[in-house]
């Protein structure tokens, strides 16, 4: 992945839901059925990262803690609608800061669904070791823990997440390995895909971590995201030009559940990446959220279409 274009985003881009700044028809993605439901457990986090797209920190609670009772009706609705739901992903913030996470995981896993938890593998996760071990003993391979390591080099990781964070995260990853959890790692692609995979392969071999660094699912390298940097708008013609299909973009088969601070209840968003833009809030039920999404945000272009990335398999 090439470095981010440092030119500022041109005024007028990503404004009209139907037309680009040049007047071309903006690309839209039709909903193809819910395969992955993302749950934002809350934006509070134990650390503050330099480039967190959702601005998580120990003080940011714009997205409040979600509860198992609030999640349950959406799982029920998915089943009643016959959605092809396979996996529920938990993101934040740091999901393990939400004390309801074990109950939410049990709710999901008990239905025979896969669960994926995105974590920095630091203190909040270690405080839930007993609950995690119990879930692992009962549900085994249905549960995947994805640990964020921005870089295989400690100094570069710590530059993003704070001094000493790499060592703590690596210790958490070792704990997961020792206890047989299914694990994935998420890094950043801005340093170069090939070099990153080679470096992570060396790290995994040295630490005895059973991850194939060449596997794009087991080691996900995410494109850099900066909503203020210039990026082309995506038109209907881009699908053919780029050789991409609308079905390959994650908003075709996923939605994210959030609860805004002070809100009466949770709502569904188009995806995990755009948490605060009201244009991407789709409703308080799956029925309301099962509609097309206009690719009207820089993240749609940089991450999903041009970056070819997705938050799950």
RASUL-V278748 format. One record per residue. OMEGA is omega in degrees with one decimal (* if undefined). Layout:
<<OMEGA> <OMEGA>>
This chain:
<<179.8> <178.0> <178.9> <171.8> <-174.2> <176.9> <179.2> <178.8> <-178.2> <177.1> <178.5> <177.5> <175.2> <178.9> <-177.8> <-179.0> <-175.2> <-174.2> <173.9> <178.2> <179.2> <178.6> <179.2> <-179.7> <-178.9> <178.0> <174.0> <179.4> <178.3> <178.1> <-175.2> <-177.9> <-174.1> <174.3> <179.4> <172.4> <175.8> <178.8> <173.4> <-174.7> <-176.7> <-175.2> <176.2> <179.9> <179.5> <178.0> <175.3> <-179.5> <-174.8> <-173.7> <179.8> <-175.7> <-177.3> <174.2> <178.7> <179.9> <174.9> <-177.6> <-176.0> <176.1> <178.1> <169.8> <-172.9> <176.7> <175.8> <-179.7> <176.6> <179.6> <178.8> <178.2> <-170.9> <-178.2> <179.9> <174.2> <177.2> <-179.5> <178.7> <179.0> <-178.7> <-179.9> <-177.4> <178.3> <-179.0> <-174.3> <-179.1> <-169.1> <172.4> <-179.4> <-179.6> <-179.1> <-177.7> <10.9> <174.0> <-174.6> <-176.2> <172.7> <178.0> <-175.4> <178.7> <-175.7> <179.3> <178.9> <178.0> <177.8> <178.4> <178.4> <-178.7> <-176.1> <179.4> <176.8> <-179.7> <178.6> <171.6> <175.1> <178.6> <178.6> <176.4> <-173.4> <171.6> <175.1> <-178.7> <-171.1> <-179.5> <178.0> <-177.6> <177.2> <178.9> <-177.3> <-176.4> <179.6> <178.5> <-179.8> <178.5> <178.3> <180.0> <-179.8> <-176.1> <-170.5> <173.0> <-172.3> <175.0> <-174.7> <175.4> <174.7> <178.4> <-175.9> <179.0> <169.6> <-174.0> <-178.0> <176.3> <178.0> <-174.8> <-176.4> <-178.6> <174.9> <-177.5> <177.4> <178.6> <-167.2> <177.0> <-178.0> <177.0> <-174.8> <-179.6> <-178.2> <-179.5> <179.5> <180.0> <176.5> <175.9> <177.8> <176.9> <179.7> <178.6> <179.1> <-178.3> <-175.8> <170.0> <178.5> <170.4> <-173.3> <169.7> <176.6> <175.7> <176.1> <-178.3> <-175.9> <-174.5> <-179.6> <-178.7> <-172.3> <-175.4> <-178.8> <179.4> <-178.7> <177.2> <-179.8> <178.0> <177.7> <177.9> <179.2> <-178.7> <179.3> <-178.7> <-175.8> <-178.3> <-179.3> <-173.0> <177.6> <174.8> <-175.9> <177.7> <-179.0> <-175.7> <175.4> <-178.8> <172.9> <179.2> <176.8> <-172.7> <175.5> <175.2> <-179.2> <176.0> <-175.5> <179.9> <-179.4> <-175.3> <177.6> <-179.5> <171.5> <-177.3> <-179.8> <176.8> <-178.8> <-175.9> <-178.6> <179.4> <-178.6> <-176.1> <-177.0> <179.6> <176.8> <175.8> <-179.6> <-178.1> <-178.9> <-167.0> <178.4> <173.4> <-173.6> <179.7> <173.1> <177.5> <179.1> <178.6> <171.3> <-179.1> <179.2> <179.4> <-178.7> <179.3> <-177.7> <-178.0> <175.7> <179.8> <176.6> <-177.6> <-178.1> <-176.8> <-167.1> <-172.1> <-169.8> <-170.0> <-179.3> <-176.2> <179.9> <-176.9> <172.5> <-168.0> <177.8> <-175.6> <177.3> <176.5> <178.4> <178.9> <-174.2> <-177.3> <-179.2> <-176.6> <179.0> <174.8> <-178.5> <-167.8> <178.9> <178.6> <179.8> <177.9> <-178.1> <-171.3> <-174.5> <-167.7> <-172.7> <-178.5> <179.4> <177.9> <-175.2> <173.8> <-176.0> <176.9> <-176.6> <*>>
